[in-house]
Amino acid sequence: MFLLFGGKNDFNIQAFAKQLRAKQVEHQSIIIEEDNIPSIHWDLNKDKLLINDKFINPSSIFLRDDVFGSVTSNPSSSYSWYTTLRSWALSHYRTSMFNKHYIGMNKSYNLVLAQSVGFDIPKTIITNDTDQLSAIKKKQNYIIKPVSGGQYTRDLTNYLNTAIPAKKNHTSLTYLQNKLIQPEMRIFGIGELFYGFWIKSNLLDYREDKKAQIIACKAPLDLSQKLSRLMKELKLDFVAADFKTCPQTNKLLFLEVNSGPMFGSFDYYSRGALTKAMISWHLKRAKKLAPTGITAKAS
């Protein structure tokens, strides 16, 4: 049985649920919403999980934290659900789940590791020295984004004019990178399959552009091979890697890899190819982990 968990307002969860129904996969959906919070009871000593008073023991789990705020009065409650169900899946060897052995998100380390497997990356400096930033010439050729994430990319001039505090140094570290140009590409890695998408936008950060174009394409072989190596290094099964064009070389440079990417819009433009591959991975993985009469040791 497949267990799907997420927020009611998450269109990625909606796309995944639609594909589960289309493929007639036996599943149970745990959807968090303001006026309909499910009950959960996990007895760790007896290893018994009940949801809405029903015992469940799923062979596969797909879950996303409710970043779209389906429970606006207490957003932390959905995260506690997410961590609890992820902990349950981590505790059960025979349950398939994407990125079960992932070491955790660390963008700076991921950039260094990406470079080691052959990707070209932007010129990158991590800094909080505002004097150094102010002294840079041709500021229009650089961008700033926070090391901790959670904000859109900004050009250096805008950042210096509006964002920096009066102090010379401050605790918030930022990435300083050379500004890249269109086109940009996103590649999804699902197991050993790779799906490419061109993204065209007139804005610096396409996530702010409601008119951004997404065009499904074949993932370039050289980038897919390098991404495969990066996934193995990070112990990832499901990722989205982002690339953007260097204005000097016209090469696609690696920006970051995301272990919990939004995929709903890309799935739409691929006519369901992503969710089909995601579900197929789980079904094959669950079958491989199914009991065969020999007790498997947890890894």
Secondary structure, 3 states (H helix, E strand, C coil): CEEEEEECCCHHHHHHHHHHHHCCCCEEEEEEECCECCCEEEECCCCEEEECCEECCCCEEEECCCCCCCCCCCHHHHHHHHHHHHHHHHCCCCCECCCCCCCCCCHHHHHHHHHHCCCCCCCEEEEEEHHHHHCCCCHHHEEEEECCCCCCCEEHHHHHHHCCCCCCEEEEEEEEEECCEEEEEEEEEECCEEEEEEEECCCCCHHHCCCCEEEEECCCHHHHHHHHHHHHHHCCCEEEEEEEECCCCCCEEEEEEECCCCCHHHHHHCCCHHHHHHHHHHHHHHHHHCCCCCCCCCC
